Amino acid sequence: MKLSSILIPVILLAFLSCNNDDIDDLEFCNSITQGNYLESLSVINDFVNDLNYEDSRKLGENSNMEILADWLEQKPCISDAEINCFWCAYSLPPKGSIVVNLVESTDTLVLGLIGTRPITASSIIKK
């Protein structure tokens, strides 16, 4: 009896200590490493929908594209996320891309972006 009365609170505490960000990161990493890019795009678009778009035309540091690249680099499955094309495809709306390198893989992914308000992640292509 005494052992179970100790184990139950310990297990409950361990379960509650996992925060939503860790769970979200795990789900995102599972989707992107397993090639379920539609789910990955959904998570990315949920993130960019929450960004501040009052100054969305801002370029360079602290731009929404830079914030997205930094957010991607914080994921445990991504070793590097670098802006490859900062709205360099001259179209209406403009298009850009971020190159993403995975931690446990030699795969390089290209995240295609559409410069709408908010930014839309439109594709992930394995390079």
C-alpha positions in Angstrom: 0.0 0.0 0.0 2.7 2.4 0.9 4.6 2.0 -2.3 1.6 2.7 -4.5 0.7 5.8 -2.4 4.2 7.1 -3.2 4.3 6.0 -6.9 0.9 7.6 -7.9 1.9 11.2 -7.0 5.3 10.7 -8.6 3.8 9.5 -11.8 1.2 12.2 -11.8 3.8 14.9 -11.2 6.0 13.5 -14.0 3.0 13.6 -16.4 2.0 17.1 -15.4 5.6 18.4 -15.8 5.4 17.9 -19.6 4.3 21.2 -21.0 2.3 21.7 -24.2 5.3 23.2 -26.0 7.2 19.9 -25.6 4.2 17.9 -26.8 3.8 20.3 -29.8 7.5 20.0 -30.6 7.3 16.2 -30.5 4.3 16.1 -32.8 5.8 18.6 -35.2 9.1 16.7 -35.3 7.4 13.3 -35.8 5.4 14.8 -38.7 8.4 16.4 -40.5 10.8 13.5 -40.0 8.3 11.0 -41.2 7.5 13.0 -44.3 3.9 14.0 -43.2 4.4 17.5 -44.6 0.7 18.4 -44.7 0.6 18.1 -40.9 3.9 20.0 -40.6 2.5 22.8 -42.8 -0.5 23.0 -40.6 1.6 23.5 -37.5 3.8 26.1 -39.2 0.8 28.0 -40.5 -0.8 28.0 -37.0 2.4 29.6 -35.7 2.6 32.3 -38.4 -1.1 33.1 -38.0 -0.2 34.3 -34.4 2.6 36.7 -35.5 2.2 40.5 -35.5 1.4 41.7 -39.0 1.3 45.5 -38.2 4.8 45.8 -39.6 4.8 42.7 -41.8 6.6 44.5 -44.6 9.7 44.8 -42.4 12.8 43.2 -43.9 15.8 41.6 -42.3 16.1 41.0 -38.6 12.9 40.6 -36.7 10.9 40.2 -39.9 8.2 37.6 -39.8 10.2 35.3 -42.0 13.2 35.7 -39.7 11.0 34.9 -36.7 9.7 31.8 -38.5 13.3 30.7 -39.2 14.3 31.2 -35.6 11.2 29.3 -34.4 12.1 26.4 -36.7 15.7 26.3 -35.4 14.3 25.9 -31.8 12.7 22.6 -32.7 14.7 19.6 -31.4 14.7 17.9 -34.8 16.0 20.8 -36.8 19.7 21.7 -36.8 19.5 24.7 -39.0 16.9 26.9 -40.8 18.2 29.5 -43.1 16.3 32.0 -45.3 17.2 31.0 -48.8 15.0 33.4 -50.7 13.6 36.5 -49.0 10.6 37.2 -51.2 12.9 36.9 -54.2 10.4 35.2 -56.5 8.7 38.3 -58.0 5.1 37.3 -58.3 1.9 38.5 -56.8 1.9 37.6 -54.0 5.7 37.3 -53.6 7.3 33.9 -52.7 10.2 33.0 -50.5 11.8 29.9 -49.0 13.6 28.7 -45.9 16.1 25.8 -46.2 15.8 23.4 -43.2 18.3 20.7 -42.2 17.2 17.9 -39.9 19.2 16.7 -37.0 19.2 13.0 -37.4 19.2 12.9 -41.2 21.1 14.2 -44.2 17.8 15.4 -45.7 17.5 19.0 -46.6 14.0 20.4 -46.9 12.9 23.6 -48.6 9.9 25.3 -47.0 8.0 27.3 -49.6 6.3 30.5 -48.4 3.8 32.8 -49.9 4.0 36.5 -48.9 0.4 37.0 -48.0 -0.8 38.5 -44.7 -0.3 36.3 -42.8 2.6 34.4 -44.4 1.4 31.1 -45.8 3.7 28.0 -45.7 2.7 26.4 -49.0 5.0 23.5 -49.5 7.8 21.4 -48.1 10.1 19.7 -50.7 12.9 17.2 -49.9 16.0 18.4 -51.7 
